[in-house]
Amino acid sequence: MRILVLGAGGYLGGHVTEHLRALPGTRVLVGGRSPGADVAVDLAADRPYLLAGALAKAAPDAVVNCAGATGGDAVTLAEVNARGPAALCAALREAAPGARLVHLGSAAEYGPGTPGLRVAESEPCAPAGPYGATKLAGTVAVTASGLDAVVLRVGNPVGAGAPATGLPGRVAALLAEVTDPGDPEGELRLGDLSAYRDFVDVRDVARAVERAATAPGPLPPVLNVGGGEALPVRELVRRLADAAGFRGRIVEAGGDGDGSERSARVSWQCSDITAAAAALGWAPAHALDASLAALWEARPRSFVPDGVAAP
């Protein structure tokens, strides 16, 4: 089986590529802008006919689109998260209409959740900002494409290599700065940590992608991939601090302009993952403490600014 992975240089894409390469009888091709890519593509800029030419040469049985932007201005988010999937679908219809497309969406597409409730794929979406809105636009492009396609709406991924653009990676970087084995009594200053989020191990996301790419027959258009539980963000921070051996004070500087706007607007996020269990036979396999331990062992060493808030 030939699987083309787009966005393999990113956090999710790297884990997905590593996981797929371990599958017997599978050849993984990497698509992107880097000189070492097997297939030279730029979803944010290439015209569909150019993408189609590259896809025709690759002749994939499945395409996994992990390419996405989590930060930047609205134009950047739209180019990568909305325009990219639309151009990819147009190219696939021309060059490889029989290929299975697995597109990574985001739970941010749902917007604010109702405390105490899990959100199912059938619930209406009301994203709270440009990121969720552009990811939703990408999902609409995929589900309306007429292709053999499925969107995996991923919760908040956590694990080794988590970038500093997300809360777990930022906190790990800050802990690396303030944790001194000889003096564990320090202070960690963060933003508002009152939100609840649904965290999922990045290895479990990769396993869901594998099953979606290789499952026989059609799949539901959208499947939630999360932990299935809402965890207080401050508990995740405390448990990550424990993994780091940090015994100092954790100070929330909310109210001083340090908290994220999205945290205030989306105080609860939790996904119903029963559909993924039914369609893919998938469920999370890694406990959160194992995910945090893996994150800390691979922790970044560079400094990041204060004011970390919920993702």
SVG drawing of the C-alpha trace seen along z (x, -y; Angstrom):
<svg xmlns="http://www.w3.org/2000/svg" viewBox="-26 -43 48 50">
<polyline fill="none" stroke="black" stroke-width="0.4" points="0.0,0.0 1.3,-3.5 0.4,-6.2 1.2,-9.9 1.5,-12.0 1.3,-15.8 2.6,-17.9 5.0,-15.2 7.3,-17.8 4.8,-18.9 4.1,-17.6 1.2,-15.3 2.5,-14.6 5.9,-13.4 4.2,-10.9 1.8,-9.7 4.7,-9.2 6.7,-7.2 3.8,-5.0 2.8,-4.3 6.4,-3.5 6.3,-0.6 3.4,1.1 4.4,4.2 3.8,3.9 3.4,0.1 5.4,-2.5 5.1,-5.9 5.7,-8.9 6.3,-12.4 4.8,-15.4 5.7,-19.0 7.9,-22.0 11.2,-20.7 14.0,-19.6 13.9,-16.1 10.2,-15.5 9.2,-12.6 6.4,-14.7 6.9,-18.4 3.7,-20.2 2.5,-23.4 -1.2,-23.1 -1.3,-26.8 -0.1,-28.1 0.0,-25.5 -2.8,-25.5 -4.9,-22.3 -3.6,-21.3 0.0,-21.3 -1.0,-19.3 -2.8,-16.9 0.3,-16.3 2.3,-15.6 -0.3,-13.3 -0.6,-11.4 3.1,-10.6 2.9,-9.5 -0.1,-7.2 -1.1,-6.8 -3.7,-4.4 -4.3,-6.8 -3.5,-10.4 -3.2,-11.6 -3.3,-15.4 -1.6,-16.5 -0.8,-20.0 -2.3,-22.8 -1.5,-26.1 -2.3,-26.6 -1.1,-30.2 -0.6,-33.3 -3.0,-35.9 -6.3,-35.1 -4.9,-35.1 -2.3,-32.5 -4.8,-30.3 -7.2,-30.5 -4.5,-29.7 -3.3,-26.6 -6.4,-25.3 -9.2,-26.2 -7.7,-26.7 -5.2,-23.8 -7.8,-21.0 -10.0,-22.5 -7.1,-22.5 -6.1,-19.0 -9.6,-17.6 -9.8,-19.2 -6.4,-17.6 -7.4,-14.2 -10.6,-14.2 -8.5,-14.6 -5.4,-12.5 -6.4,-9.8 -10.2,-9.7 -10.0,-6.2 -7.6,-7.1 -8.7,-7.3 -8.3,-10.7 -7.7,-11.1 -7.8,-14.7 -6.9,-15.9 -9.5,-18.4 -9.8,-19.9 -12.2,-19.8 -11.9,-23.6 -14.4,-23.4 -17.2,-22.8 -16.6,-25.9 -17.8,-26.3 -19.1,-23.1 -21.7,-22.5 -20.1,-21.7 -20.6,-18.1 -21.5,-16.9 -19.5,-15.3 -20.0,-16.6 -20.8,-14.2 -20.1,-14.6 -23.7,-15.4 -23.7,-18.5 -23.6,-21.9 -20.3,-23.7 -19.8,-27.3 -16.1,-27.9 -14.9,-30.7 -12.2,-32.2 -10.3,-32.2 -8.4,-28.9 -11.6,-26.9 -13.4,-28.6 -10.7,-27.9 -10.4,-24.3 -14.1,-23.9 -13.9,-25.3 -11.3,-22.7 -13.6,-20.0 -16.5,-21.2 -14.3,-21.1 -13.3,-17.5 -16.8,-16.2 -18.4,-17.9 -15.7,-16.6 -17.4,-13.4 -14.1,-11.5 -13.6,-8.5 -12.7,-10.7 -12.9,-11.0 -12.1,-13.9 -10.6,-13.0 -11.5,-15.8 -8.6,-15.7 -8.8,-17.0 -5.8,-18.5 -2.8,-16.2 -0.1,-15.7 3.1,-13.7 6.8,-13.7 7.7,-16.7 4.6,-18.8 5.4,-22.3 5.5,-25.4 2.6,-26.8 0.3,-24.6 -0.2,-24.5 1.5,-21.2 4.7,-22.0 4.8,-25.6 4.5,-24.4 7.2,-21.8 9.5,-24.5 8.8,-26.7 9.3,-23.9 12.7,-23.2 13.7,-26.8 12.5,-26.9 13.2,-23.3 16.6,-23.0 17.3,-19.6 19.3,-21.3 16.6,-23.9 13.1,-22.5 11.4,-25.4 10.7,-27.9 7.7,-29.7 5.9,-28.9 3.8,-31.8 1.0,-31.0 -2.2,-32.4 -5.7,-31.3 -5.9,-27.6 -9.6,-27.3 -10.7,-25.7 -11.4,-22.0 -9.9,-20.3 -10.0,-16.8 -6.4,-15.6 -5.3,-12.7 -1.9,-11.0 -0.3,-11.8 0.5,-8.1 -3.2,-7.4 -3.9,-10.0 -1.4,-8.2 -3.0,-4.9 -6.4,-6.4 -5.0,-7.7 -3.6,-4.2 -7.0,-2.6 -8.8,-5.3 -6.3,-5.0 -6.5,-1.2 -10.2,-0.5 -12.1,1.3 -15.3,-0.3 -16.6,-3.8 -16.3,-5.6 -18.4,-8.2 -17.5,-11.7 -16.3,-12.9 -15.0,-11.0 -13.9,-12.5 -10.4,-11.4 -9.9,-12.5 -9.5,-11.2 -13.2,-11.2 -12.8,-13.0 -12.6,-16.7 -9.7,-17.5 -9.1,-20.7 -6.1,-22.4 -4.6,-23.2 -4.6,-19.5 -2.7,-18.7 -0.2,-21.4 0.2,-20.1 0.7,-16.5 3.3,-17.7 5.0,-19.6 5.0,-16.4 6.6,-14.5 9.3,-17.2 10.0,-17.0 8.9,-20.6 7.7,-21.3 7.4,-25.1 4.4,-27.4 2.2,-27.5 0.8,-31.0 -2.1,-31.8 -1.8,-35.4 -5.3,-35.5 -6.9,-38.9 -3.6,-40.6 -3.9,-40.3 -1.9,-37.0 -4.8,-34.6 -5.8,-33.5 -9.0,-34.9 -10.0,-31.5 -9.8,-30.1 -12.3,-32.6 -14.7,-31.8 -14.3,-28.0 -14.2,-27.0 -15.3,-23.4 -14.3,-21.0 -15.0,-17.2 -15.5,-14.9 -17.8,-11.8 -15.5,-9.2 -18.0,-6.3 -18.3,-6.7 -14.6,-6.2 -14.8,-3.0 -17.6,-1.7 -16.1,-2.6 -12.4,-2.0 -12.3,0.2 -10.3,-2.6 -10.0,-3.8 -7.2,-5.7 -4.5,-3.3 -2.2,-5.7 -2.9,-7.2 -2.3,-10.9 0.5,-10.4 2.4,-8.3 1.8,-11.0 3.2,-13.7 6.2,-11.5 7.0,-11.1 6.6,-14.9 8.9,-15.7 11.6,-13.2 11.6,-15.0 11.2,-18.4 12.3,-21.5 15.2,-23.5 14.4,-26.9 12.8,-29.7 9.2,-30.7 7.4,-33.8 5.2,-34.0 1.4,-34.1 0.7,-30.5 -3.1,-29.9 -5.3,-27.0 -5.2,-25.9"/>
</svg>
